[in-house]
């Protein structure tokens, strides 16, 4: 027999993702656009100042005629000067006197140029500091609309599509970008609202016939005189109807949990996890799965029913996708670093890392899609992710060494 080929390995993922909340390596090597604009403004001013200073220095040197001879000559007489180091009353030949005076005047011209250059450089340095500070302030003012757009985008990323930028000011490129972004948000909000309305209405409409079917099947199954074949068919249809009801309830909850939670109350994740374990304990005992873990107090602001659904979905998945014998599920809750954390780990089959993201898609299971299964309808993790996002948190999964998964839910306190 040919050996079964091993599953392909997932490509390595980068250690840092932009926007993931993790500090990039060497953050000082990634200056903000405000710093870059400041350096650009200040650098341009500094270059212009150096060019201007060079031109002024050359023009001053040309005007002073450094190195040229005196415009006059002394024929006879005496000259005294403390600057040129010529003592009073000393009679020296006219040629030597003219040469000494020429050297002295040239030295004074060069000294004047040196003083001009040094003081100009000091003035340029002071003005450069002022220019960098002014450039930083101006860059902040120019980029303030961009910051407003960014803040609005962050709020929209939290599924609050009702936010708009509504930028005031001149009709420039930033105003055009803001208006375009607002138009995109309008279209997105209409699309999401229509989608949620459709799912909600469809789920409500499907509830009534499913409830009627369940009632009729239960009435027929309660008849003791019904044939065995009919009872077996009724049980099969009742199980199918129950699965359809779970699917409808899951779709309704998924549509509702995609919105922000408006009414929030203090909810202890430890109590929520305990309630979920109580509901799933019978199934765990039936499958021989051990329940363990430590539930510490971790209070968050949110909806208790939806948070309990997160815990129940994770626990049920951990129980159903477990090893046949000697399996366990560990449920821990705690508060750390300003966040409440719920961790559900379990034994189970080995899960490739590249299939983790697919588990959170609706109707997706490990290596199966939209197929019948007695383990659920494929909406559990999708609902858990939607509820976590609605509470401003996130859910992540990673393969456990030896098989199984470690599901981690983090919510702001």
C-alpha positions in Angstrom: 0.0 0.0 0.0 1.2 3.5 -0.8 1.9 5.6 2.2 -0.6 8.4 2.9 1.1 11.8 2.0 1.6 14.1 4.9 -0.5 17.3 4.9 1.4 20.3 3.4 3.1 22.5 5.9 1.8 26.0 6.3 4.1 28.8 5.2 5.8 30.6 8.1 3.8 33.6 9.4 5.5 37.0 10.1 6.3 37.6 13.8 4.7 41.1 13.6 1.5 42.2 11.9 0.6 45.8 11.5 -2.4 46.7 13.6 -2.3 43.6 15.7 -1.5 45.5 18.8 2.0 44.2 19.1 4.9 46.6 19.2 7.1 46.2 16.0 10.8 45.4 16.4 12.8 48.6 16.7 9.9 51.1 16.8 12.3 54.1 16.7 13.1 53.0 13.2 9.5 53.6 12.1 9.0 57.4 12.5 5.4 58.6 12.1 4.4 60.7 9.1 4.3 63.7 11.4 8.0 63.2 12.3 8.8 62.7 8.6 7.0 65.9 7.6 8.8 67.8 10.4 12.1 66.5 9.2 11.2 67.4 5.6 10.1 70.9 6.5 13.1 71.5 8.8 15.5 69.9 6.3 14.3 72.1 3.5 14.7 75.2 5.7 18.1 74.2 6.8 19.3 73.6 3.2 17.9 76.9 2.1 19.5 78.7 5.0 22.9 77.1 4.2 22.6 78.2 0.6 21.6 81.7 1.6 24.5 81.9 4.1 27.0 80.7 1.5 25.8 83.4 -1.0 25.9 86.1 1.6 29.4 85.1 2.7 30.7 85.1 -0.9 29.1 88.4 -1.6 30.6 89.9 1.6 34.1 88.5 0.8 33.8 90.0 -2.7 32.7 93.4 -1.4 35.5 93.5 1.2 38.2 92.5 -1.4 40.1 90.2 1.0 43.7 89.9 -0.2 43.7 93.0 -2.4 46.0 95.9 -1.9 45.2 99.2 -0.2 43.4 101.8 -2.2 46.0 104.3 -1.0 49.8 104.5 -0.3 51.7 106.4 2.3 54.6 108.4 0.9 55.9 110.1 4.0 55.0 110.5 7.7 54.4 108.4 10.7 51.4 106.2 11.5 50.4 104.7 14.9 47.9 101.8 15.4 47.3 99.5 18.3 45.3 97.2 16.0 48.1 96.9 13.5 50.8 96.7 16.1 52.6 99.8 14.9 54.1 101.8 17.8 53.8 105.6 18.0 56.6 107.8 16.6 58.3 105.0 14.9 59.7 106.0 11.6 60.0 103.2 9.1 60.3 103.2 5.3 57.1 104.0 3.4 57.2 100.6 1.5 57.4 98.6 4.7 54.7 100.8 6.3 52.4 100.3 3.3 53.0 96.5 3.4 52.3 96.3 7.2 49.1 98.4 6.8 47.9 96.1 3.9 48.5 93.0 5.9 46.7 94.5 8.9 43.7 95.6 6.8 43.4 92.2 5.2 43.5 90.5 8.6 40.7 92.8 9.8 38.7 91.9 6.7 39.2 88.2 7.3 38.3 88.6 10.9 35.1 90.4 10.0 34.2 87.6 7.6 34.9 85.0 10.3 32.7 86.8 12.8 30.0 87.1 10.1 30.2 83.4 9.4 30.2 82.2 13.1 27.3 84.5 14.1 25.4 83.5 11.0 25.8 79.9 11.8 24.6 80.4 15.3 21.6 82.3 14.0 20.9 79.6 11.5 21.1 77.0 14.2 18.6 78.8 16.3 16.3 79.4 13.4 16.5 75.8 12.4 15.4 74.7 15.9 12.5 77.2 15.6 11.8 75.9 12.1 11.7 72.2 13.3 9.3 73.1 16.1 7.1 75.2 13.8 7.2 72.4 11.2 6.1 69.9 13.9 3.2 72.1 14.9 2.2 72.7 11.3 2.5 69.0 10.4 0.2 68.2 13.3 -2.3 70.8 12.1 -2.2 69.6 8.5 -2.5 65.9 9.6 -5.3 66.5 12.1 -8.1 65.6 9.6 -6.2 62.4 8.8 -6.1 61.6 12.6 -9.9 62.2 12.6 -10.3 59.8 9.7 -8.1 57.2 11.5 -10.1 57.5 14.8 -13.4 57.0 12.9 -12.0 54.0 11.0 -11.0 52.5 14.4 -14.5 52.9 15.7 -15.9 51.4 12.5 -13.5 48.5 12.9 -15.3 47.8 16.2 -18.5 47.1 14.1 -19.9 50.6 14.8 -20.9 51.5 11.2 -23.0 54.5 12.3 -19.9 56.6 12.7 -19.1 59.3 10.1 -16.2 61.7 9.7 -18.1 64.7 8.4 -14.9 66.7 7.9 -15.3 70.5 7.7 -12.9 72.8 6.0 -11.7 73.6 2.5 -12.5 71.4 -0.4 -9.0 69.8 -0.6 -7.7 66.3 -1.0 -8.3 65.4 2.7 -11.9 66.6 2.4 -12.4 64.5 -0.7 -10.9 61.5 1.1 -13.2 62.1 4.0 -16.3 62.4 1.9 -15.3 59.2 -0.1 -14.9 57.3 3.2 -18.3 58.5 4.5 -19.9 57.3 1.2 -18.2 53.9 1.6 -19.5 53.7 5.2 -23.0 54.5 4.1 -22.9 51.7 1.5 -21.4 49.3 4.0 -24.0 50.1 6.7 -26.8 49.6 4.2 -25.3 46.3 3.1 -24.8 45.0 6.6 -28.2 46.1 7.8 -29.9 44.4 4.9 -27.9 41.2 5.5 -28.8 41.1 9.2 -32.4 42.0 8.5 -32.6 39.2 5.9 -31.0 36.6 8.3 -33.2 37.7 11.2 -36.4 37.7 9.1 -35.6 34.3 7.5 -34.8 32.8 10.9 -38.0 34.1 12.4 -40.0 32.8 9.4 -38.4 29.4 9.7 -39.1 29.0 13.4 -42.9 28.6 13.0 -43.0 25.6 10.5 -40.1 23.9 12.4 -42.0 24.2 15.6 -45.1 22.8 14.0 -43.2 19.9 12.5 -41.7 19.1 15.9 -45.1 19.2 17.6 -46.6 16.9 15.0 -43.7 14.4 15.2 -43.8 14.3 19.0 -47.6 13.7 18.8 -47.1 10.8 16.4 -44.3 9.3 18.5 -46.4 9.5 21.6 -48.9 7.1 20.0 -48.2 3.6 21.5 -50.0 1.9 18.7 -47.7 3.3 15.9 -45.7 0.8 14.0 -42.0 0.4 14.8 -40.9 1.5 11.3 -43.0 4.7 11.7 -41.6 5.4 15.1 -38.0 4.9 13.8 -38.8 7.3 10.9 -40.3 9.8 13.3 -37.3 9.7 15.5 -35.0 10.3 12.5 -37.2 13.2 11.3 -37.3 14.6 14.8 -33.5 14.6 15.0 -33.3 16.3 11.6 -35.9 18.9 12.7 -34.0 19.5 15.9 -30.8 20.1 14.0 -32.6 22.6 11.7 -33.9 24.4 14.7 -30.4 24.7 16.1 -29.3 26.0 12.7 -32.0 28.7 12.7 -31.3 29.7 16.3 -27.6 29.9 15.5 -28.2 32.1 12.4 -30.4 34.4 14.5 -27.9 34.7 17.2 -25.1 35.2 14.7 -27.0 38.1 13.1 -27.8 39.6 16.4 -24.3 39.3 17.9 -22.7 41.1 15.0 -24.0 44.4 16.5 -22.4 46.3 19.4 -23.8 45.4 22.8 -25.8 48.5 24.0 -26.9 47.4 27.4 -24.0 46.2 29.5 -24.0 44.8 33.0 -21.2 43.3 35.2 -20.7 39.7 34.3 -18.2 37.3 35.9 -16.6 35.0 33.4 -16.0 32.4 36.1 -19.8 32.2 36.7 -20.5 32.1 33.0 -18.0 29.3 32.5 -19.5 27.3 35.4 -23.0 27.6 34.0 -21.7 26.4 30.6 -20.0 23.4 32.3 -23.1 22.5 34.2 -25.0 22.4 30.9 -22.4 20.3 29.1 -21.4 18.0 32.1 -23.8 15.2 31.1 -22.5 15.1 27.6 -18.9 15.0 28.9 -19.7 12.1 31.3 -21.4 10.2 28.4 -18.3 10.6 26.3 -15.9 9.9 29.1 -14.3 13.4 29.0 -12.8 14.8 32.3 -13.6 18.4 33.1 -10.9 20.3 35.0 -9.5 23.8 35.4 -9.5 26.7 37.8 -12.1 29.5 37.4 -11.0 32.8 39.0 -13.1 35.9 39.2 -12.9 38.0 36.0 -15.7 40.6 35.8 -16.5 42.3 32.4 -19.2 44.6 31.2 -21.4 42.8 28.7 -24.4 40.6 28.1 -24.5 37.5 30.3 -26.6 35.4 27.9 -24.3 36.0 25.0 -21.1 35.5 27.0 -22.5 32.2 28.3 -23.1 31.2 24.7 -19.4 31.7 24.0 -18.4 29.5 26.9 -21.0 26.9 26.0 -20.0 26.7 22.4 -16.3 26.4 23.2 -16.9 23.7 25.9 -19.3 21.7 23.7 -16.7 21.8 20.8 -14.0 20.7 23.2 -16.1 17.8 24.4 -17.3 16.7 21.0 -14.0 16.9 19.2 -12.0 14.9 21.7 -10.3 11.6 21.9 -12.4 8.5 22.4 -10.8 7.4 25.7 -9.0 9.4 28.5 -9.8 12.8 27.1 -10.1 16.0 29.1 -11.3 19.6 28.8 -9.6 22.3 30.9 -11.5 25.6 31.4 -9.7 28.5 33.1 -10.8 32.1 33.7 -8.7 34.9 35.2 -8.1 38.7 35.0 -4.7 39.8 33.7 -3.2 43.0 32.3 -6.6 44.8 32.3 -8.3 42.0 30.4 -10.6 39.1 31.4 -9.4 35.8 29.8 -11.3 32.6 29.2 -9.2 29.7 28.1 -10.6 26.3 26.9 -8.1 23.6 26.1 -8.8 20.0 25.2 -7.2 16.8 24.0 -8.2 15.7 20.5 -7.0 15.1 17.0 -4.0 17.0 15.7 -5.1 20.2 14.0 -2.8 21.7 11.3 -1.9 25.3 12.0 -3.0 26.4 8.5 -6.6 25.1 9.2 -7.1 27.2 12.3 -8.6 30.3 10.5 -11.1 28.1 8.7 -12.6 26.9 11.9 -14.1 30.3 12.6 -16.0 30.4 9.2 -19.7 29.6 9.2 -20.6 26.0 8.3 -16.9 25.0 8.4 -15.5 22.1 10.4 -12.1 20.4 10.4 -11.6 18.9 6.9 -15.3 19.2 6.1 -17.6 21.8 4.8 -21.4 22.0 4.9 -21.7 18.3 5.7 -24.1 16.5 8.0 -22.7 15.8 11.4 -24.0 14.9 14.8 -21.5 17.3 16.4 -23.3 20.5 15.5 -24.3 22.8 12.6 -20.9 24.5 12.1 -21.8 27.9 13.7 -20.4 27.5 17.2 -17.1 29.2 16.7 -18.5 31.8 14.3 -21.0 32.8 16.9 -18.3 32.9 19.6 -16.2 35.2 17.4 -19.1 37.5 16.7 -20.1 37.8 20.3 -16.5 38.4 21.3 -16.2 41.2 18.7 -19.5 42.7 19.8 -18.0 43.0 23.4 -14.8 44.6 22.1 -12.7 41.5 22.6 -11.2 38.8 20.4 -11.0 35.0 20.2 -7.9 33.1 19.0 -7.0 29.4 18.6 -3.8 27.6 18.5 -3.0 23.9 18.1 -2.1 22.1 21.3 1.0 20.0 21.3 -0.1 16.3 21.2 -3.5 17.1 19.6 -6.4 19.3 20.4 -6.8 23.1 20.6 -6.3 25.9 23.0 -9.1 28.5 22.6 -8.5 31.9 24.2 -11.1 34.6 24.6 -9.9 38.1 25.8 -12.4 40.8 26.8 -11.8 44.3 28.1 -12.6 44.8 31.8 
